Amino acid sequence: DALDKIRYLSLTDTAVLDSDKELEIRIIPDKANKCLILEDSGIGMTKADLVNNLGTIAKSGTKGFMEALSAGADISMIGQFGVGFYSAYLVADKVTVQSKNNDDEQYQWESAAGGSFVVTKVEEGATPIARGTRITLQLKEDMQEYLEEKRLKELVKKHSEFIGFPIKLYVEKETEKEVTDDDEEEEEPKEGEDDEPKVEDVDEEKEKKTKKVKQITKSWSHLNEQKPIWMRKPEDVSDAEYGAFYKSLSADWEEHLAVKHFSVEGQLEFRAVLFCPKRAPFDAFEGANKKKHNSIKLYVRRVFIMDNCEDLMPEWLSFVKGVVDSEDLPLNISRESLQQNKILRVIKKNLVKKTIDLISEIAEDSEKYAKFYEQFSKNIKLGIHEDSQNRAKLAKFLRYHSTKSGEETTSLDDYVSRMTADQEDIYYVTGESKKSVESSPFLEKLKKKGIEVLFMVDPIDEYAVQQLKEFEGKKLVCATKEGLKISETEDEKKSFEEQKAATEGLCKLIKEVLDDKVEKVVVSNRLEQAPCVLVTGEYGWSANMERIMKAQALRDSSSSAYMMSKKTMEVNPANPIVVSLREKVSADQSDKTVKDVIWMLYDTSLLTSGFSLDEPTTFANRIHRLIKLGLSIDEDDEGDMEGDDEDIPALESSDDAPDSTMEEVD
C-alpha cells in the first residue's frame, strides 16, 4: 500500500520519487540477532503518522488516504482495517519501525506491546533510509522458523506471488573452493567485506598443503516474478504464457486442454482464468475428507485468500483449475463470513456459466471433445444429477453408443434428429457393459421397428437419468421397465389380442407357480424372439440400479427393500416354447414337467433381464437334470444325483413323468 501511495502521488508529481526511484519490498533475515527485517521504498511515515497510525489500534492510514482521494481514482489498496500491523506481535516480542517520509526526518517507533510505545528521531550514525519504512521484528524463541529461507519463500509464494511490486529476499549461498596456502594468504587481507572467507582445514596429510575455503555470497532473490496474467487482456496473452501459468498453478506436467480468460463488470467486479486439464485427477471422486472441494484459488486484489472455498465451484466442476481475483470481497474476510457472502454466490454462478461455455467451445472440435469426454464424462453426469439450473445445457454434452451409432458415440441432439415421425420418446437401456446390452431381449422389437436405443453402461448414468426426465420435450423411456408403448399397425394389434386371449390361462398358472417371485404375469408385445423377460416398475429401480445398489459397501439393506421393484414377467405369446407350453397346459393342467419349465424360464429371464440369481445351485441342478434327460441318463443310475435333487424345494420329482414328455417341451 505504501508503494501504491507513492506511485499514485508520482503520477501528478514525479519529484516525489527522486529520493529513491526503485519501488520494491525487501526481506532480510538476520539469524545472528534473531531479527526479521522488512523494508519498502514506499511513501514512508512522518512522526505524526507513526503516533497516529501505529499508536492507535484499528486506525487505518490507508483508509484515510483513500477517503482523501478524489472519487473514482484508479487505485487498489489492500489494508483498510487498521489491525494488520499488530499481527507482528504474534511472532515478535519487540517491534521497531523506522520510517522516512519526503516531508519529515527519519523517525523510529518502538514497542514491546506492553501498552506503551516510544517515538524518537533517528540519529545520524544509524542506517539511513532514503524513503520508506523498515520494520524490525525481534522474533520469539519459538518463532525462529521465520528466519529460514525456505519458510519465507513459501509464505511469499502462497500469499503474495502476484503483488505488483517486486518482493526480494536477502539470501546467503555457501560455496566451497579448494585453495593452496599461498592463495589463502593472498585472500586474508580482505577483511571487513561481506563475503569474508572462513578457512577450514580438511586434510592436513596431503603432500601439497591445500585448504577448502567456504565462501559465503549474499544476493537478492526476486520471489514474485510470475506476473498475474488475469490482469491483462486475453488477446495480449500468448498460448505459451497461458501454458506456463497453468503449469505453475497446477503442478501438471502436461499442457492444459482449454482455457477461459474473462472479467465480469457491473454490480461486482472480478477477473478469472479457468483451465480445463487434459486428464482427470486419479482421486477425482475420493471421499470428501481426503480431497479439496475444488482447484480454484481465490485472490482479493492480488492477495491470496484461500484455495479451498466450497462456495466457489460445485463439486461436479472440481477438475477445473484456475484463479479468481475479486475487487469487492473484503480482505480481512474469515472463512465463516465468506460462506455467507452473497458476492461469492454471484461469482460461483458466473464461473459455472463460463465453464459451460468453455465445454461448449471444446465440443466444437469432435476429436478434442472425445478426449475431454473420456476423462470428464462422470463430472458432466454428476452435474446433471446435482445442478438443476444447468441440466438442459449439460444434457447436450452427453454422448452414448446406440443401436445405430456403431463404434462412434451419438449426442441426444443427433438422436432426436434421426427420430421417425411417429416416435415420441427417446429410448435407452441400462446395463453393465455395451456387450451385455447390445444383445438384450428388451431391444428386439425396438430394433425390428427401426427405433434407435441408447446404451447407458456407466453406473452414474442411472443417477443422471433419474433427474434428466426429458430432453427438448421428448421423454426418456427405459426399455427395461414396464409401460413401454410401441406403435403398431391394426393387423398387429388384432393378431396380438387373439394371442393374448389364448395365453391368459398360462399366465395365471405361471403366477401360481412363481407365487411372490413376481408381482404379475402379463402377455407382452415388446418381445420378438425371447420367450419372456422380467421388467421392473416404471418408478422403481431398474435391474442395473439394483445391481449397483447391492454393490454399495455401506448400504442400508432395510431402505433398499422398498426401492427394489416388484418384477413383472412379460410373456411372448408367439414364442414356440410358450405356444408348446400353452398346448400342454390346456391338454393336462397337472402335467408335472410344466412346473419345471416355468422355473427354468423364470431363472433364465432373471439372467437375460440383468438380475442376479437368488439360488444359483438350484438353477444349476435344473440344468443338470435337462442335460441328463438330453443324454438319456436314467435317474436311478445316478444315486448321488438323486440325493442332490431332493434338496431342491422348488422342483417336483419328474421320475413318474416319461422322459419323452420333457424332451418334447425342450
Secondary structure, DSSP 8 states (H G I E B T S, - for coil): -HHHHHHHHHHH-GGGGTT-----EEEEEETTTTEEEEEE-SS---HHHIIIIIHSTT--HHHHHHHHS-TT--------SS-GGGGGGGTEEEEEEEEE-TTS-EEEEEE-SSS--EEEE--TTS---SSEEEEEEEE-GGGGGGGSHHHHHHHHHHHHTT-SS-EEEEEEEEEEEEEEHHHHHHHTT-TT-TT--EEE---TTSSS-EEEEEEEEEEEEE---S--GGGS-GGGS-HHHHHHHHHHHH--SS--SEEEEEEE-SSS-EEEEEEE-SS--TTTT--TTTS-S-EEEEEETTEEEES--TTTS-GGGTT-EEEEEESSS-TT--HHHHHH-HHHHHHHHHHHHHHHHHHHHHHTSHHHHHHHHHHHHHHHHHHHHH-STTHHHHHTT-EEEETTTTTS-EEHHHHHHH--TT--SEEEEE-S-HHHHHT-GGGHHHHHTT--EEEE-SHHHHHHHHH--EETTEEEEETTBS-------HHHHHHHHHHHHHHHHHHHHHHHHHGGGSSEEEE-SS-SS-SEEEEB-TTS--HHHHHHHHT-TT--HHHHHHHS---EEEE-TTSHHHHHHHHHHHH-TT-HHHHHHHHHHHHHHHHHTT---S-HHHHHHHHHHHHHHHTT--GGG-HHHHHHHHT-TT----SSS-HHHHHHH-
